[in-house]
Amino acid sequence: MAGVTDTATQAAPSPDLAEGRPRRSAKSDSVYWITLYGVSGIFAVICIGFLLSVVSSSLPAWEKYGTSILTGTVWNQSTGQYGALPLIAGTLETAAIALTLAVPIGIGTALAIVFVLHSRLRTFFSSLVEVLAAVPSVVYGFWGLLVLGPWFASSVEPWLVSLFGGHFPFQDAPSTETILLAGCVLFVMVLPLIVALTRDAIATVPNELVEGALSVGATRWQVLHKVVLPGARVGIVGAITLASARALGETVAIALVIGLNPNFAHSLDSPAATLASIIATEFQDSTPIQVAALGALAVILMAMTLLVNLIGRQMIRRAAIKVTVL
């Protein structure tokens, strides 16, 4: 019987041959890996070429002015003074205003979409958020210039000045071009991004965890605070990181409403400028050394964005570890 069994086993065709399927060859795997490595190589070459071109275009400015580009407080192309410190401050201030408003409102809106709204309203608002996230930045800037700016100058800024008694941070005369207005326009721009990504992260939290917490007597607030938000922590941190990168690099919308004043803003209701807005508005008809100085601003902006992404990746890694432990 053993011999018959062995003979039958040896004679049995393999599953692939029995079903008429050809065996996979090593050649198909090699094509797969060659394609992946080829596409990755093309991407790497494009990125390296882009970075090298931007850095090389800025070298004349770094060689002539050195670190004074980073530490200087005056930016004036006509006099040959290239100090980017006020522009760096303006970039960070507008991004800080936008994220201070967008992060709590965005997370709260995402929670409401997932857990509060009816399914039909949930679909409508989710689609609306995605549409707002896809609106071009120039449209937001145009809206801020024509609608939000006059309203701020006539109502919001006078109220803030009276509220603070004419002291810092609201002490200037009302204007339609201020750093506060730029931060608020930026807030409206990054809010849909935070809402959409946070909503997707919250939706990945297993429903069994939510139902289990409710079944043991937890309130809805406790469920959101102790179960949902910790479970979606990685996605929320990623959303904030992407929003921060966009806030730092936004150009057209900010250039329309910030006033393009390359000096330190002594209050939130005074005009200012950002790195990206100065690059966009002063590039035309520039001399070679002026182009190199603008290239230096681009290098500074890329370094700031890289730093934000590195911090975000570290926070995501720590959040993932906490979720795994929980």
PyMOL commands that set and color helices and strands:
alter all, ss='L'
color gray80, all
select helices_A, chain A and resi 2-11+15-18+26-65+68-71+77-79+85-115+119-133+137-163+179-203+207-215+220-231+233-249+252-257+275-282+288-325
alter helices_A, ss='H'
color red, helices_A
select strands_A, chain A and resi 75-76+81-82
alter strands_A, ss='S'
color yellow, strands_A
deselect
rebuild
show_as cartoon
